[in-house]
Amino acid sequence: MTASTLLSRIRVVLSHPTHPGNIGAAARAMKTMGLSRLILVRPKRFPDPEARARSANALDVLESATVCEDLGEALRGTTLSFAVSARLRELAHPPLDARSAAAEAVACACSEEVAFLFGNETTGLSNDEVLMCNRLACIPSDPGYSSLNLASAVQVIAYECRMSAIGAEFARVGAPAMALAPHQDVENFLAHLEQSLQASGFLDPGNPRKLMERMRRLFLRVTLEVEEVSLLRGMLSAWDKPRSRGKNS
């Protein structure tokens, strides 16, 4: 599989970007490394002349960018997603450095869709956004000043992805043995799990957040396969049936 094919399955998602110049610069950073799929979640200003100006010769990446209303839509169709953040979170996944994250992303891209998620220029990624991803990726910058411009962060990740893709092309990295579950299927399972836990009385309906954050962290960390999600959904459905019969009797 060629490096360009691998990179074509990796999307860059910018969540709530406020400065159109950063969108254009991110598009340029992507194109220099062979990435072309740019997803924007509710950008403040887009399209915009400044974005076009900063994209230089990457207008094709910019003009083909997809604008989404929410992160779930942006991640639809992916099976592996990386939240890129300099901040460690209490409930987040153990962080990977950019090089390790890129290597895992490229290996998955042999057969699946992958996303790297970048946050707002001012506030970064929220905890909820991080928990929607399978992995947390960090760029190992100087701890005395770890703040990177949004486009610069995209450039670092794009470079590492390109280097991993070139290595995979020559090493003939194989695809995963089993098909991984798409993002939306995992989200549907987690919603089903929350409903079942509430119905069982195990989950406090007045305060479900903390437990479900831990459940989300657990199941996203292991990167569920299609058959595993089907098995888990089947188990939940089987457990739900006795309660339904009891209510109807």
Secondary structure, 3 states (H helix, E strand, C coil): CCHHHHHHCEEEEEECCCCHHHHHHHHHHHHHCCCCEEEEECCCCCCCHHHHHHHCCCHHHHHCCEEECCHHHHHCCCCEEEEECCCCCCCCCCEEEHHHHHHHHHHHCCCCCEEEEECECCCECCHHHHHCCCEEEECCCCCCCCCCCHHHHHHHHHHHHHHHHHHHHHHCCCCCCCCECCHHHHHHHHHHHHHHHHHHCCCCCCCCHHHHHHHHHHHHHCCCEHHHHHHHHHHHHHHHHHHHHHHHC
